[in-house]
Amino acid sequence: MKFFWLTVVISTTLATAPVRFDREKIFRVRPQDEKEASVLKDLTHIIELDFWYPDATHDVAANMTVDFRVSEKDSQTIQSTLELHKMNYEILIHDLQEEIEKQFDVKDEASGRHSYGKYNDWDKIVSWTEKMVEKHPEMVSRIKIGSTVEDNPLYVLKIGKKGREGKAIFMDCGIHAREWISPAFCQWFVYQATKSYGKNRIMTKLLDRMTFYVLPVVNVDGYIWTWTQNRMWRKNRSKNQNSTCIGTDLNRNFDVSWDSSPDTKNPCQNVYRGPAPESEKETKAVTNFIRSHLNSIKAYITFHSYSQLLLFPYGYTSKLPPNHDDLFKVARIATDFLSTRYETHYIYGPIASTIYPTSGSSLDWAYDLGIKHTFAFELRDKGKYGFLLPESRIKPTCKETMLSVKFIAKYILKHTF
């Protein structure tokens, strides 16, 4: 009996031990033609590759930069195969675990407290939302729009002068769990907006005349999982019928061209679309909230990482939206504003032609719902750190992005009806 309980204790401990990534590598490959692209795709049949860019195997194409994670034991096979086919490659990260630990490179001023210069876990973010309401009761309120599979609350912060509704912008962060710089920006935005009210002319005008709805973390369960169990987790944490694989990619779960990509049908894939459009509680909470505020919401902005892009519709078709010229102009000026701070270069354009075709994305869904200014930021960097942007880069990233978002908000205030 003692042996049985010891086995249970050991297996439970092993089950909850966080995943380590010792000596795992991030490769960058640039296939020169379709033949080389096929070599990469064929590798996925024998080796498990975690695609960082693009999101999945079927998006790999000639003349594209492809970043992926591979285990230590498989890295030699990858190298040999690439060299055999004389393909160009570099190793961006030689030891992923080391890079994960180096991400926390900002000294904690006060241990356990929320900080805008550090990554904050979910508990800190929740208490931060409470503090923002306490600190700025005349400007900030907190709305629970739903809950997750694991019964964590989904909070939207409503920011703007009380008693004046006007036009609104909905912003969300953290749809993909491992993209930590994204929730960091949403927190920064709320902090800067409230702090600069009455001091900064543009922000004061925006908050006097507009409402911002900010959802700091969409994928709460996945985000918690990246802190406690697996730093590289992307999806949410819902169970899938007839599969031991967990999670749905929330940004493939929106009801827009949901069934158009065959590679999103496998529950074990990082881009699994879910069993039905809006099947996930997180997606449903966001769509219900936006639908119920559709009269006032004039823009939707979602924040992801990485690759320094400002994207707009469409992802599911190469057809350009009716107001393409307008979206193109806004994106061009917004990226110009962003670059004025640190000369960070962003590429902009429609999703399908700028990166690769996507289906079921929140951006396309919001646009087709009738919100004619929808944008997705892919924040820093271009791949040196990927999803592991060091904390020392949080503030510069947020400061430059803030310039861009303020411009978009000003444009929406002036040019939408």
VOGU-3710 file (C-alpha; in Angstrom, 3 decimals, decimal comma):
1> mkffwltvvi> 0,000/0,000/0,000  2,848/2,354/0,885  4,428/1,683/-2,503  1,118/2,482/-4,245  0,787/5,876/-2,554  4,430/6,667/-3,250  3,802/5,927/-6,945  0,738/8,217/-6,935  2,711/11,029/-5,278  5,596/10,675/-7,746
11> sttlatapvr> 3,323/10,530/-10,804  1,302/13,544/-9,573  4,523/15,471/-9,012  5,773/14,553/-12,462  2,453/15,553/-14,041  2,625/19,038/-12,548  6,327/19,684/-13,072  6,761/22,585/-15,512  8,033/21,702/-18,985  11,712/22,496/-19,475
21> fdrekifrvr> 13,298/23,417/-22,798  16,958/22,673/-22,139  19,075/22,937/-25,302  15,987/23,168/-27,522  16,668/25,309/-30,565  14,909/27,886/-32,696  15,799/27,537/-36,368  15,248/30,160/-39,056  15,062/28,819/-42,607  14,445/30,706/-45,852
31> pqdekeasvl> 13,211/28,242/-48,498  14,250/29,599/-51,912  11,648/27,698/-53,930  8,692/25,336/-53,557  11,027/22,319/-53,530  12,792/23,645/-50,415  9,430/24,552/-48,845  8,381/20,921/-49,401  11,501/19,688/-47,583  10,357/21,609/-44,477
41> kdlthiield> 6,788/20,353/-44,786  8,011/16,757/-45,164  10,091/17,101/-42,003  6,910/17,695/-39,991  5,802/14,131/-40,789  8,770/12,673/-38,906  9,692/15,397/-36,390  7,493/17,544/-34,185  8,125/21,190/-35,058  6,585/24,059/-33,094
51> fwypdathdv> 6,119/26,786/-35,708  6,766/30,305/-34,412  6,442/31,985/-37,797  4,285/31,236/-39,723  1,782/29,616/-37,332  1,499/26,271/-39,114  2,994/23,926/-41,705  0,488/24,676/-44,457  1,544/28,358/-44,477  5,174/27,559/-45,279
61> aanmtvdfrv> 6,019/28,852/-48,761  8,956/29,798/-50,979  10,811/33,034/-50,154  9,320/33,133/-46,674  11,210/33,374/-43,400  10,262/30,308/-41,336  11,024/30,095/-37,590  10,394/26,899/-35,619  11,310/25,223/-32,340  12,802/21,752/-32,228
71> sekdsqtiqs> 13,921/19,455/-29,408  17,591/18,864/-28,681  17,427/15,252/-29,893  15,863/16,235/-33,245  17,996/19,308/-33,917  20,841/17,276/-35,445  18,452/15,586/-37,882  17,085/19,003/-38,896  20,580/20,396/-39,456  21,689/17,378/-41,483
81> tlelhkmnye> 18,564/17,509/-43,669  18,913/21,239/-44,328  22,596/20,873/-45,184  21,894/17,878/-47,414  19,498/20,028/-49,459  21,881/23,024/-49,328  19,231/25,171/-47,666  19,994/28,487/-45,955  19,381/28,438/-42,210  20,515/29,983/-38,948
91> ilihdlqeei> 19,968/29,050/-35,330  18,321/32,028/-33,627  18,275/30,477/-30,147  20,678/27,714/-29,120  19,240/26,970/-25,670  15,595/27,907/-25,245  15,535/27,301/-21,475  18,395/29,763/-21,013  16,518/32,344/-23,081  13,340/31,824/-21,041
101> ekqfdvkdea> 15,258/32,537/-17,847  17,050/35,540/-19,385  13,681/37,076/-20,289  13,347/38,338/-16,703  16,181/40,841/-17,002  14,621/43,750/-15,090  15,264/43,916/-11,365  12,092/43,671/-9,271  11,742/47,041/-7,529  9,245/45,646/-5,008
111> sgrhsygkyn> 8,873/41,897/-5,098  5,331/40,683/-5,595  3,978/43,996/-6,855  2,600/44,809/-10,277  5,116/46,570/-12,518  4,786/48,132/-15,977  8,406/47,278/-16,736  8,000/43,561/-15,981  5,771/40,716/-17,070  2,950/40,219/-14,577
121> dwdkivswte> 1,240/36,914/-13,798  -2,557/36,644/-13,810  -3,017/37,278/-10,058  -1,105/40,549/-10,335  -3,128/41,587/-13,382  -6,446/40,931/-11,583  -5,454/42,988/-8,551  -4,139/45,687/-10,919  -7,586/45,955/-12,578  -9,109/46,560/-9,122
131> kmvekhpemv> -6,513/49,203/-8,279  -7,093/51,063/-11,565  -10,807/51,366/-10,732  -10,042/52,491/-7,149  -7,464/55,020/-8,332  -9,548/56,495/-11,191  -13,222/55,927/-10,295  -14,281/58,874/-12,463  -12,627/57,349/-15,531  -12,251/53,565/-15,165
141> srikigstve> -14,798/50,850/-14,518  -14,429/47,083/-14,689  -16,919/44,882/-16,541  -16,953/41,095/-16,256  -17,899/39,940/-19,768  -17,713/36,209/-19,103  -15,482/33,477/-17,754  -13,122/30,829/-19,082  -13,327/27,024/-19,156  -11,401/26,976/-15,877
151> dnplyvlkig> -13,770/29,620/-14,464  -11,367/32,529/-14,504  -13,053/35,919/-15,027  -12,761/37,870/-18,284  -12,515/41,539/-17,360  -12,868/44,519/-19,679  -11,724/47,903/-18,409  -13,906/50,720/-19,664  -11,916/53,966/-19,877  -13,280/57,406/-20,617
161> kkgregkaif> -15,011/60,341/-19,014  -18,005/59,113/-17,013  -21,404/60,069/-18,378  -20,188/60,526/-21,933  -20,373/57,478/-24,163  -19,624/58,673/-27,735  -17,547/56,589/-30,110  -15,683/53,587/-28,762  -12,638/51,478/-29,571  -12,375/47,854/-28,436
171> mdcgiharew> -8,844/46,588/-27,771  -7,762/43,117/-26,724  -4,482/41,464/-25,802  -3,296/37,953/-25,044  -5,399/35,845/-27,452  -2,310/33,616/-27,776  -0,965/32,636/-24,379  2,787/32,761/-25,034  2,790/36,283/-26,538  3,493/38,022/-23,220
181> ispafcqwfv> 4,371/41,436/-24,648  0,736/41,731/-25,782  -0,953/41,850/-22,311  1,942/44,052/-21,176  0,881/46,636/-23,762  -2,802/46,613/-22,735  -1,746/47,320/-19,144  0,589/50,077/-20,323  -2,165/51,672/-22,403  -4,576/51,881/-19,456
191> yqatksygkn> -1,833/53,266/-17,199  -0,701/55,913/-19,692  -4,239/56,935/-20,668  -5,310/57,547/-17,081  -1,995/59,058/-15,985  -1,827/61,566/-18,853  -5,457/62,713/-18,643  -5,472/66,458/-17,993  -1,747/66,671/-18,837  -1,499/65,439/-22,408
201> rimtklldrm> -3,723/67,402/-24,794  -4,400/64,569/-27,244  -5,126/61,920/-24,627  -7,372/64,311/-22,682  -9,370/65,042/-25,822  -9,670/61,338/-26,654  -10,866/60,383/-23,164  -13,295/63,318/-23,043  -14,930/62,281/-26,307  -14,383/58,527/-26,639
211> tfyvlpvvnv> -14,609/55,287/-24,708  -11,911/52,606/-24,761  -12,854/49,043/-23,895  -9,655/47,171/-23,007  -9,538/43,402/-22,442  -6,034/42,880/-20,971  -5,978/39,072/-21,391  -8,392/37,129/-23,604  -6,823/33,695/-23,078  -6,553/33,723/-19,281
221> dgyiwtwtqn> -6,285/29,941/-18,773  -3,563/29,640/-21,415  -1,715/32,629/-19,965  -1,730/31,067/-16,482  -0,471/27,813/-18,039  2,511/29,621/-19,612  3,479/30,873/-16,153  3,000/27,590/-14,280  3,475/24,686/-16,714  4,569/25,402/-20,278
231> rmwrknrskn> 6,014/28,755/-21,375  5,458/27,874/-25,048  1,700/27,179/-24,786  -0,442/29,018/-27,375  -4,062/27,798/-27,224  -6,706/27,975/-24,507  -7,199/25,013/-22,132  -10,501/23,479/-23,235  -10,807/19,699/-23,531  -11,429/18,284/-26,992
241> qnstcigtdl> -13,847/15,419/-27,632  -12,257/12,179/-28,849  -8,766/13,606/-28,395  -6,232/13,763/-25,596  -4,899/17,023/-27,072  -5,957/20,121/-25,155  -6,962/23,564/-26,372  -8,327/25,629/-29,226  -6,597/28,481/-31,023  -8,969/31,322/-30,141
251> nrnfdvswds> -7,857/33,306/-33,183  -9,162/30,549/-35,475  -12,457/30,198/-33,587  -14,334/33,286/-34,799  -17,291/32,858/-37,145  -15,672/34,063/-40,350  -14,546/31,622/-43,030  -14,174/29,203/-40,114  -14,211/26,029/-42,209  -11,871/27,128/-44,997
261> spdtknpcqn> -8,524/25,724/-43,853  -8,039/21,933/-43,601  -4,963/22,260/-41,379  -7,016/23,797/-38,559  -9,133/20,630/-38,111  -6,641/18,668/-36,000  -7,054/19,189/-32,205  -3,346/18,427/-31,723  -2,281/21,359/-33,921  -1,463/24,779/-32,469
271> vyrgpapese> -3,931/26,333/-34,942  -6,877/24,043/-34,098  -10,065/26,013/-34,852  -12,300/24,273/-32,272  -15,361/22,048/-32,848  -17,571/24,933/-34,059  -17,401/28,713/-34,614  -17,512/30,529/-31,262  -17,365/27,183/-29,439  -14,990/28,636/-26,865
281> ketkavtnfi> -16,198/30,588/-23,843  -13,547/33,265/-24,381  -14,517/33,815/-28,017  -18,208/33,892/-27,104  -17,639/36,484/-24,369  -15,775/38,795/-26,767  -18,280/38,432/-29,629  -21,307/38,913/-27,351  -19,803/42,058/-25,838  -18,863/43,574/-29,204
291> rshlnsikay> -22,263/42,752/-30,732  -24,044/44,398/-27,807  -21,952/47,593/-28,238  -21,895/47,613/-32,024  -23,571/51,016/-32,318  -20,686/52,741/-30,541  -17,621/50,600/-31,414  -15,946/52,211/-34,434  -12,593/50,399/-34,295  -11,239/47,060/-33,145
301> itfhsysqll> -7,524/46,642/-32,383  -5,942/43,354/-31,344  -2,339/42,899/-30,186  -0,119/39,913/-30,911  3,584/39,161/-31,287  6,002/38,863/-32,984  7,322/40,279/-36,306  6,618/44,050/-36,271  3,576/44,239/-38,500  0,397/46,295/-38,628
311> lfpygytskl> -2,253/44,207/-40,368  -5,800/44,803/-41,556  -8,418/42,684/-43,442  -8,637/40,361/-45,093  -6,931/37,167/-43,998  -9,368/34,649/-45,468  -9,359/36,075/-48,987  -6,967/38,012/-51,205  -9,904/40,266/-52,128  -9,399/43,797/-50,815
321> ppnhddlfkv> -12,048/45,296/-48,512  -14,124/48,233/-49,858  -12,271/50,784/-47,698  -8,816/49,328/-48,418  -7,340/52,717/-49,365  -8,480/54,203/-46,071  -7,095/51,288/-44,010  -3,845/51,412/-45,959  -3,462/55,148/-45,294  -4,175/54,789/-41,556
331> ariatdflst> -1,704/51,886/-41,254  0,990/53,789/-43,158  0,727/56,893/-40,963  0,365/54,816/-37,773  3,599/52,925/-38,507  5,317/56,240/-39,336  4,313/57,556/-35,907  5,542/54,354/-34,271  8,971/54,665/-35,890  9,554/58,232/-34,644
341> ryethyiygp> 10,446/57,042/-31,135  13,150/54,420/-31,704  13,174/54,040/-35,510  11,487/50,646/-35,223  10,400/49,511/-38,672  6,942/47,974/-39,156  5,519/46,487/-42,359  1,789/47,027/-42,987  -0,896/45,611/-45,258  -3,745/43,085/-45,567
351> iastiyptsg> -3,178/39,844/-43,637  -3,380/37,449/-46,600  -0,784/39,187/-48,763  1,431/40,605/-45,986  1,907/37,379/-44,043  -0,229/34,405/-45,113  -3,920/33,458/-45,420  -5,791/32,857/-42,158  -9,297/31,723/-41,269  -11,536/32,390/-38,275
361> ssldwaydlg> -9,606/35,450/-37,046  -11,041/38,089/-34,716  -9,874/40,840/-37,079  -11,837/39,615/-40,100  -14,837/38,764/-37,934  -15,020/42,292/-36,472  -14,654/43,826/-39,926  -17,396/41,688/-41,469  -19,623/42,493/-38,499  -19,520/46,126/-39,571
371> ikhtfafelr> -16,540/47,650/-37,725  -14,736/49,154/-40,692  -11,458/50,010/-38,951  -9,897/46,825/-37,616  -6,166/46,365/-37,044  -3,807/43,747/-35,643  -0,405/44,703/-34,267  2,338/42,083/-34,298  4,632/43,684/-31,748  8,410/43,355/-31,354
381> dkgkygfllp> 10,669/41,770/-32,325  11,653/40,304/-35,694  12,832/36,975/-34,326  15,996/37,384/-32,264  13,928/36,758/-29,135  10,596/35,802/-30,721  8,024/35,172/-27,990  10,693/35,717/-25,328  11,156/39,473/-25,630  13,198/40,494/-22,564
391> esrikptcke> 11,551/42,679/-19,927  14,045/45,443/-20,696  12,269/45,820/-24,077  8,746/46,167/-22,618  8,772/49,920/-22,062  10,322/50,854/-25,436  7,828/48,562/-27,207  4,881/50,044/-25,329  6,007/53,654/-25,767  6,321/53,403/-29,545
401> tmlsvkfiak> 3,079/51,415/-29,915  1,250/54,024/-27,841  2,085/56,682/-30,469  0,537/54,503/-33,151  -2,624/53,707/-31,182  -3,159/57,363/-30,270  -2,988/58,298/-33,947  -5,539/55,588/-34,872  -7,858/56,773/-32,080  -7,581/60,410/-33,250
411> yilkhtf> -8,375/59,314/-36,790  -11,431/57,338/-35,627  -12,676/60,313/-33,614  -12,400/62,634/-36,612  -13,341/60,446/-39,577  -16,013/57,934/-38,460  -19,727/58,443/-37,959
//
